[in-house]
Amino acid sequence: MKRLTNEANIELKDGHEYLKPHGARRGLGAELYALGESEKAQQVLRHKSIETTHEAYSDLKTKDLAQSIDRIRDT
């Protein structure tokens, strides 16, 4: 993973040196959840309940809500 991260010129935040499988899994879950595919995210992440998925990604929902409010206020 270190070699692949370096070859792809991926720069990570928070002091991480390279991509790790758990981070990739979490990233895919976050992307699916952000696209409104919470059930698919649940399946990919192998959560037993959708509530677990919602809880894990509640920060994305909050961020999306804030951005929606900002867009409405700007119009």
Biopython code that builds the backbone (N, CA, C, O; Angstrom):
import numpy as np
from Bio.PDB.StructureBuilder import StructureBuilder

atoms = [
    (1, "MET", "N", (0.822, -1.186, 0.000)),
    (1, "MET", "CA", (0.000, 0.000, 0.000)),
    (1, "MET", "C", (0.872, 1.258, 0.000)),
    (1, "MET", "O", (0.523, 2.264, -0.618)),
    (2, "LYS", "N", (2.001, 1.192, 0.695)),
    (2, "LYS", "CA", (2.898, 2.355, 0.697)),
    (2, "LYS", "C", (3.365, 2.670, -0.714)),
    (2, "LYS", "O", (3.339, 3.822, -1.147)),
    (3, "ARG", "N", (3.791, 1.639, -1.421)),
    (3, "ARG", "CA", (4.293, 1.829, -2.785)),
    (3, "ARG", "C", (3.201, 2.376, -3.699)),
    (3, "ARG", "O", (3.450, 3.305, -4.469)),
    (4, "LEU", "N", (2.010, 1.819, -3.625)),
    (4, "LEU", "CA", (0.910, 2.265, -4.477)),
    (4, "LEU", "C", (0.511, 3.705, -4.161)),
    (4, "LEU", "O", (0.225, 4.486, -5.068)),
    (5, "THR", "N", (0.492, 4.046, -2.905)),
    (5, "THR", "CA", (0.165, 5.416, -2.506)),
    (5, "THR", "C", (1.197, 6.383, -3.075)),
    (5, "THR", "O", (0.846, 7.440, -3.600)),
    (6, "ASN", "N", (2.462, 6.017, -2.969)),
    (6, "ASN", "CA", (3.531, 6.873, -3.499)),
    (6, "ASN", "C", (3.459, 6.977, -5.020)),
    (6, "ASN", "O", (3.574, 8.073, -5.568)),
    (7, "GLU", "N", (3.273, 5.861, -5.700)),
    (7, "GLU", "CA", (3.215, 5.862, -7.161)),
    (7, "GLU", "C", (2.043, 6.682, -7.690)),
    (7, "GLU", "O", (2.135, 7.290, -8.757)),
    (8, "ALA", "N", (0.959, 6.697, -6.955)),
    (8, "ALA", "CA", (-0.221, 7.456, -7.371)),
    (8, "ALA", "C", (-0.140, 8.924, -6.953)),
    (8, "ALA", "O", (-1.048, 9.707, -7.228)),
    (9, "ASN", "N", (0.960, 9.288, -6.283)),
    (9, "ASN", "CA", (1.140, 10.671, -5.799)),
    (9, "ASN", "C", (-0.037, 11.153, -4.959)),
    (9, "ASN", "O", (-0.500, 12.286, -5.098)),
    (10, "ILE", "N", (-0.505, 10.277, -4.093)),
    (10, "ILE", "CA", (-1.618, 10.617, -3.212)),
    (10, "ILE", "C", (-1.051, 11.240, -1.942)),
    (10, "ILE", "O", (-0.228, 10.642, -1.249)),
    (11, "GLU", "N", (-1.508, 12.450, -1.657)),
    (11, "GLU", "CA", (-1.079, 13.122, -0.436)),
    (11, "GLU", "C", (-2.182, 13.002, 0.600)),
    (11, "GLU", "O", (-3.326, 13.386, 0.355)),
    (12, "LEU", "N", (-1.834, 12.475, 1.738)),
    (12, "LEU", "CA", (-2.819, 12.259, 2.792)),
    (12, "LEU", "C", (-2.693, 13.317, 3.874)),
    (12, "LEU", "O", (-1.621, 13.876, 4.104)),
    (13, "LYS", "N", (-3.799, 13.574, 4.522)),
    (13, "LYS", "CA", (-3.834, 14.545, 5.612)),
    (13, "LYS", "C", (-3.650, 13.832, 6.945)),
    (13, "LYS", "O", (-3.613, 12.603, 7.010)),
    (14, "ASP", "N", (-3.538, 14.599, 7.970)),
    (14, "ASP", "CA", (-3.492, 14.091, 9.353)),
    (14, "ASP", "C", (-2.273, 13.221, 9.642)),
    (14, "ASP", "O", (-2.312, 12.376, 10.537)),
    (15, "GLY", "N", (-1.185, 13.424, 8.886)),
    (15, "GLY", "CA", (0.055, 12.727, 9.180)),
    (15, "GLY", "C", (0.118, 11.275, 8.755)),
    (15, "GLY", "O", (1.054, 10.566, 9.123)),
    (16, "HIS", "N", (-0.869, 10.811, 7.978)),
    (16, "HIS", "CA", (-0.840, 9.428, 7.508)),
    (16, "HIS", "C", (0.142, 9.313, 6.356)),
    (16, "HIS", "O", (0.225, 10.200, 5.507)),
    (17, "GLU", "N", (0.887, 8.213, 6.332)),
    (17, "GLU", "CA", (1.908, 8.014, 5.309)),
    (17, "GLU", "C", (1.377, 7.319, 4.061)),
    (17, "GLU", "O", (1.866, 7.572, 2.960)),
    (18, "TYR", "N", (0.389, 6.453, 4.215)),
    (18, "TYR", "CA", (-0.108, 5.704, 3.070)),
    (18, "TYR", "C", (-1.545, 5.251, 3.330)),
    (18, "TYR", "O", (-2.019, 5.237, 4.466)),
    (19, "LEU", "N", (-2.223, 4.881, 2.239)),
    (19, "LEU", "CA", (-3.587, 4.385, 2.348)),
    (19, "LEU", "C", (-3.589, 3.018, 3.012)),
    (19, "LEU", "O", (-2.671, 2.220, 2.827)),
    (20, "LYS", "N", (-4.616, 2.767, 3.775)),
    (20, "LYS", "CA", (-4.758, 1.479, 4.448)),
    (20, "LYS", "C", (-6.124, 0.897, 4.079)),
    (20, "LYS", "O", (-7.055, 1.655, 3.808)),
    (21, "PRO", "N", (-6.262, -0.424, 4.064)),
    (21, "PRO", "CA", (-7.527, -1.031, 3.646)),
    (21, "PRO", "C", (-8.746, -0.502, 4.403)),
    (21, "PRO", "O", (-9.790, -0.270, 3.793)),
    (22, "HIS", "N", (-8.636, -0.309, 5.698)),
    (22, "HIS", "CA", (-9.789, 0.183, 6.446)),
    (22, "HIS", "C", (-10.174, 1.589, 5.985)),
    (22, "HIS", "O", (-11.357, 1.918, 5.896)),
    (23, "GLY", "N", (-9.186, 2.399, 5.698)),
    (23, "GLY", "CA", (-9.464, 3.745, 5.214)),
    (23, "GLY", "C", (-10.157, 3.720, 3.862)),
    (23, "GLY", "O", (-11.042, 4.535, 3.599)),
    (24, "ALA", "N", (-9.758, 2.791, 3.006)),
    (24, "ALA", "CA", (-10.393, 2.661, 1.696)),
    (24, "ALA", "C", (-11.845, 2.221, 1.860)),
    (24, "ALA", "O", (-12.737, 2.730, 1.181)),
    (25, "ARG", "N", (-12.070, 1.293, 2.747)),
    (25, "ARG", "CA", (-13.432, 0.808, 3.025)),
    (25, "ARG", "C", (-14.291, 1.949, 3.543)),
    (25, "ARG", "O", (-15.422, 2.146, 3.099)),
    (26, "ARG", "N", (-13.741, 2.691, 4.481)),
    (26, "ARG", "CA", (-14.480, 3.817, 5.066)),
    (26, "ARG", "C", (-14.730, 4.910, 4.016)),
    (26, "ARG", "O", (-15.800, 5.518, 3.985)),
    (27, "GLY", "N", (-13.733, 5.150, 3.161)),
    (27, "GLY", "CA", (-13.890, 6.149, 2.110)),
    (27, "GLY", "C", (-14.997, 5.781, 1.134)),
    (27, "GLY", "O", (-15.783, 6.636, 0.727)),
    (28, "LEU", "N", (-15.057, 4.502, 0.756)),
    (28, "LEU", "CA", (-16.116, 4.048, -0.142)),
    (28, "LEU", "C", (-17.473, 4.194, 0.535)),
    (28, "LEU", "O", (-18.436, 4.645, -0.086)),
    (29, "GLY", "N", (-17.547, 3.817, 1.795)),
    (29, "GLY", "CA", (-18.801, 3.974, 2.536)),
    (29, "GLY", "C", (-19.233, 5.416, 2.593)),
    (29, "GLY", "O", (-20.414, 5.713, 2.415)),
    (30, "ALA", "N", (-18.307, 6.316, 2.837)),
    (30, "ALA", "CA", (-18.617, 7.738, 2.912)),
    (30, "ALA", "C", (-19.106, 8.260, 1.570)),
    (30, "ALA", "O", (-20.048, 9.050, 1.508)),
    (31, "GLU", "N", (-18.463, 7.817, 0.498)),
    (31, "GLU", "CA", (-18.871, 8.278, -0.833)),
    (31, "GLU", "C", (-20.277, 7.791, -1.175)),
    (31, "GLU", "O", (-21.101, 8.561, -1.670)),
    (32, "LEU", "N", (-20.546, 6.534, -0.913)),
    (32, "LEU", "CA", (-21.886, 6.003, -1.167)),
    (32, "LEU", "C", (-22.924, 6.725, -0.325)),
    (32, "LEU", "O", (-23.995, 7.080, -0.818)),
    (33, "TYR", "N", (-22.611, 6.940, 0.928)),
    (33, "TYR", "CA", (-23.551, 7.607, 1.826)),
    (33, "TYR", "C", (-23.828, 9.035, 1.358)),
    (33, "TYR", "O", (-24.971, 9.490, 1.375)),
    (34, "ALA", "N", (-22.782, 9.732, 0.945)),
    (34, "ALA", "CA", (-22.930, 11.114, 0.474)),
    (34, "ALA", "C", (-23.773, 11.182, -0.797)),
    (34, "ALA", "O", (-24.431, 12.191, -1.051)),
    (35, "LEU", "N", (-23.756, 10.125, -1.587)),
    (35, "LEU", "CA", (-24.553, 10.080, -2.816)),
    (35, "LEU", "C", (-25.995, 9.655, -2.551)),
    (35, "LEU", "O", (-26.782, 9.510, -3.486)),
    (36, "GLY", "N", (-26.338, 9.458, -1.296)),
    (36, "GLY", "CA", (-27.700, 9.060, -0.946)),
    (36, "GLY", "C", (-27.927, 7.559, -1.033)),
    (36, "GLY", "O", (-29.070, 7.101, -1.023)),
    (37, "GLU", "N", (-26.866, 6.805, -1.117)),
    (37, "GLU", "CA", (-26.950, 5.350, -1.229)),
    (37, "GLU", "C", (-26.646, 4.695, 0.115)),
    (37, "GLU", "O", (-25.735, 3.873, 0.219)),
    (38, "SER", "N", (-27.407, 5.061, 1.135)),
    (38, "SER", "CA", (-27.108, 4.576, 2.483)),
    (38, "SER", "C", (-27.241, 3.059, 2.601)),
    (38, "SER", "O", (-26.480, 2.431, 3.339)),
    (39, "GLU", "N", (-28.199, 2.458, 1.882)),
    (39, "GLU", "CA", (-28.352, 1.007, 1.951)),
    (39, "GLU", "C", (-27.150, 0.299, 1.320)),
    (39, "GLU", "O", (-26.691, -0.723, 1.831)),
    (40, "LYS", "N", (-26.643, 0.841, 0.212)),
    (40, "LYS", "CA", (-25.452, 0.255, -0.404)),
    (40, "LYS", "C", (-24.251, 0.423, 0.516)),
    (40, "LYS", "O", (-23.426, -0.481, 0.645)),
    (41, "ALA", "N", (-24.158, 1.588, 1.156)),
    (41, "ALA", "CA", (-23.065, 1.808, 2.107)),
    (41, "ALA", "C", (-23.153, 0.781, 3.235)),
    (41, "ALA", "O", (-22.137, 0.228, 3.656)),
    (42, "GLN", "N", (-24.356, 0.530, 3.718)),
    (42, "GLN", "CA", (-24.542, -0.459, 4.775)),
    (42, "GLN", "C", (-24.050, -1.830, 4.325)),
    (42, "GLN", "O", (-23.382, -2.531, 5.086)),
    (43, "GLN", "N", (-24.372, -2.214, 3.101)),
    (43, "GLN", "CA", (-23.943, -3.518, 2.588)),
    (43, "GLN", "C", (-22.433, -3.593, 2.446)),
    (43, "GLN", "O", (-21.816, -4.578, 2.851)),
    (44, "VAL", "N", (-21.832, -2.552, 1.868)),
    (44, "VAL", "CA", (-20.382, -2.538, 1.669)),
    (44, "VAL", "C", (-19.649, -2.587, 3.002)),
    (44, "VAL", "O", (-18.644, -3.283, 3.148)),
    (45, "LEU", "N", (-20.166, -1.837, 3.971)),
    (45, "LEU", "CA", (-19.524, -1.767, 5.279)),
    (45, "LEU", "C", (-19.877, -2.956, 6.172)),
    (45, "LEU", "O", (-19.279, -3.150, 7.230)),
    (46, "ARG", "N", (-20.848, -3.744, 5.736)),
    (46, "ARG", "CA", (-21.310, -4.925, 6.476)),
    (46, "ARG", "C", (-21.851, -4.573, 7.853)),
    (46, "ARG", "O", (-21.642, -5.290, 8.832)),
    (47, "HIS", "N", (-22.554, -3.444, 7.897)),
    (47, "HIS", "CA", (-23.226, -3.076, 9.144)),
    (47, "HIS", "C", (-24.498, -3.904, 9.261)),
    (47, "HIS", "O", (-25.203, -4.108, 8.273)),
    (48, "LYS", "N", (-24.790, -4.375, 10.459)),
    (48, "LYS", "CA", (-25.998, -5.182, 10.665)),
    (48, "LYS", "C", (-27.262, -4.348, 10.539)),
    (48, "LYS", "O", (-28.295, -4.850, 10.097)),
    (49, "SER", "N", (-27.189, -3.069, 10.925)),
    (49, "SER", "CA", (-28.379, -2.231, 10.834)),
    (49, "SER", "C", (-28.046, -0.915, 10.138)),
    (49, "SER", "O", (-26.915, -0.431, 10.183)),
    (50, "ILE", "N", (-29.052, -0.360, 9.502)),
    (50, "ILE", "CA", (-28.875, 0.919, 8.817)),
    (50, "ILE", "C", (-28.601, 2.030, 9.827)),
    (50, "ILE", "O", (-27.958, 3.026, 9.497)),
    (51, "GLU", "N", (-29.084, 1.862, 11.052)),
    (51, "GLU", "CA", (-28.833, 2.852, 12.094)),
    (51, "GLU", "C", (-27.336, 2.991, 12.374)),
    (51, "GLU", "O", (-26.849, 4.092, 12.631)),
    (52, "THR", "N", (-26.617, 1.884, 12.325)),
    (52, "THR", "CA", (-25.162, 1.918, 12.525)),
    (52, "THR", "C", (-24.505, 2.748, 11.428)),
    (52, "THR", "O", (-23.600, 3.538, 11.699)),
    (53, "THR", "N", (-24.955, 2.573, 10.207)),
    (53, "THR", "CA", (-24.418, 3.333, 9.076)),
    (53, "THR", "C", (-24.732, 4.808, 9.238)),
    (53, "THR", "O", (-23.860, 5.659, 9.064)),
    (54, "HIS", "N", (-25.986, 5.111, 9.572)),
    (54, "HIS", "CA", (-26.372, 6.519, 9.779)),
    (54, "HIS", "C", (-25.527, 7.151, 10.885)),
    (54, "HIS", "O", (-25.077, 8.289, 10.758)),
    (55, "GLU", "N", (-25.320, 6.417, 11.946)),
    (55, "GLU", "CA", (-24.534, 6.931, 13.071)),
    (55, "GLU", "C", (-23.081, 7.180, 12.658)),
    (55, "GLU", "O", (-22.485, 8.185, 13.048)),
    (56, "ALA", "N", (-22.517, 6.269, 11.872)),
    (56, "ALA", "CA", (-21.126, 6.390, 11.447)),
    (56, "ALA", "C", (-20.900, 7.581, 10.528)),
    (56, "ALA", "O", (-19.810, 8.151, 10.499)),
    (57, "TYR", "N", (-21.931, 7.955, 9.779)),
    (57, "TYR", "CA", (-21.773, 9.025, 8.796)),
    (57, "TYR", "C", (-22.679, 10.230, 9.081)),
    (57, "TYR", "O", (-22.996, 10.999, 8.173)),
    (58, "SER", "N", (-23.087, 10.387, 10.322)),
    (58, "SER", "CA", (-23.951, 11.525, 10.673)),
    (58, "SER", "C", (-23.257, 12.857, 10.412)),
    (58, "SER", "O", (-23.925, 13.855, 10.144)),
    (59, "ASP", "N", (-21.917, 12.888, 10.489)),
    (59, "ASP", "CA", (-21.187, 14.123, 10.204)),
    (59, "ASP", "C", (-21.378, 14.554, 8.753)),
    (59, "ASP", "O", (-21.422, 15.751, 8.469)),
    (60, "LEU", "N", (-21.490, 13.599, 7.833)),
    (60, "LEU", "CA", (-21.731, 13.936, 6.426)),
    (60, "LEU", "C", (-23.116, 14.526, 6.239)),
    (60, "LEU", "O", (-23.302, 15.467, 5.467)),
    (61, "LYS", "N", (-24.088, 13.970, 6.950)),
    (61, "LYS", "CA", (-25.451, 14.481, 6.853)),
    (61, "LYS", "C", (-25.517, 15.917, 7.371)),
    (61, "LYS", "O", (-26.187, 16.762, 6.778)),
    (62, "THR", "N", (-24.829, 16.189, 8.466)),
    (62, "THR", "CA", (-24.797, 17.526, 9.039)),
    (62, "THR", "C", (-24.134, 18.501, 8.074)),
    (62, "THR", "O", (-24.624, 19.613, 7.875)),
    (63, "LYS", "N", (-23.034, 18.089, 7.481)),
    (63, "LYS", "CA", (-22.317, 18.930, 6.522)),
    (63, "LYS", "C", (-23.195, 19.204, 5.302)),
    (63, "LYS", "O", (-23.259, 20.339, 4.831)),
    (64, "ASP", "N", (-23.870, 18.181, 4.790)),
    (64, "ASP", "CA", (-24.741, 18.340, 3.630)),
    (64, "ASP", "C", (-25.889, 19.287, 3.946)),
    (64, "ASP", "O", (-26.253, 20.121, 3.117)),
    (65, "LEU", "N", (-26.456, 19.165, 5.127)),
    (65, "LEU", "CA", (-27.543, 20.046, 5.531)),
    (65, "LEU", "C", (-27.067, 21.493, 5.599)),
    (65, "LEU", "O", (-27.759, 22.398, 5.132)),
    (66, "ALA", "N", (-25.900, 21.710, 6.173)),
    (66, "ALA", "CA", (-25.351, 23.067, 6.271)),
    (66, "ALA", "C", (-25.105, 23.652, 4.884)),
    (66, "ALA", "O", (-25.382, 24.829, 4.652)),
    (67, "GLN", "N", (-24.591, 22.847, 3.965)),
    (67, "GLN", "CA", (-24.348, 23.334, 2.605)),
    (67, "GLN", "C", (-25.660, 23.653, 1.898)),
    (67, "GLN", "O", (-25.739, 24.632, 1.156)),
    (68, "SER", "N", (-26.684, 22.845, 2.119)),
    (68, "SER", "CA", (-27.993, 23.113, 1.523)),
    (68, "SER", "C", (-28.572, 24.424, 2.032)),
    (68, "SER", "O", (-29.127, 25.204, 1.259)),
    (69, "ILE", "N", (-28.444, 24.665, 3.315)),
    (69, "ILE", "CA", (-28.935, 25.913, 3.898)),
    (69, "ILE", "C", (-28.176, 27.093, 3.320)),
    (69, "ILE", "O", (-28.777, 28.117, 2.995)),
    (70, "ASP", "N", (-26.865, 26.963, 3.187)),
    (70, "ASP", "CA", (-26.052, 28.041, 2.604)),
    (70, "ASP", "C", (-26.484, 28.343, 1.171)),
    (70, "ASP", "O", (-26.552, 29.510, 0.786)),
    (71, "ARG", "N", (-26.776, 27.310, 0.372)),
    (71, "ARG", "CA", (-27.216, 27.520, -1.001)),
    (71, "ARG", "C", (-28.552, 28.251, -1.048)),
    (71, "ARG", "O", (-28.756, 29.139, -1.876)),
    (72, "ILE", "N", (-29.450, 27.874, -0.163)),
    (72, "ILE", "CA", (-30.760, 28.529, -0.110)),
    (72, "ILE", "C", (-30.618, 29.987, 0.288)),
    (72, "ILE", "O", (-31.284, 30.853, -0.279)),
    (73, "ARG", "N", (-29.767, 30.263, 1.243)),
    (73, "ARG", "CA", (-29.581, 31.638, 1.709)),
    (73, "ARG", "C", (-28.915, 32.517, 0.646)),
    (73, "ARG", "O", (-29.144, 33.726, 0.602)),
    (74, "ASP", "N", (-28.085, 31.900, -0.216)),
    (74, "ASP", "CA", (-27.364, 32.657, -1.240)),
    (74, "ASP", "C", (-28.255, 33.003, -2.445)),
    (74, "ASP", "O", (-27.880, 33.835, -3.271)),
    (75, "THR", "N", (-29.415, 32.377, -2.545)),
    (75, "THR", "CA", (-30.276, 32.656, -3.696)),
    (75, "THR", "C", (-31.289, 33.713, -3.423)),
    (75, "THR", "O", (-32.081, 34.050, -4.303)),
]
sb = StructureBuilder()
sb.init_structure("model")
sb.init_model(0)
sb.init_chain("A")
sb.init_seg("    ")
for serial, (resi, resn, name, xyz) in enumerate(atoms, 1):
    if name == "N":
        sb.init_residue(resn, " ", resi, " ")
    sb.init_atom(name, np.array(xyz, "f"), 0.0, 1.0, " ", f" {name:<3s}", serial, name[0])
structure = sb.get_structure()
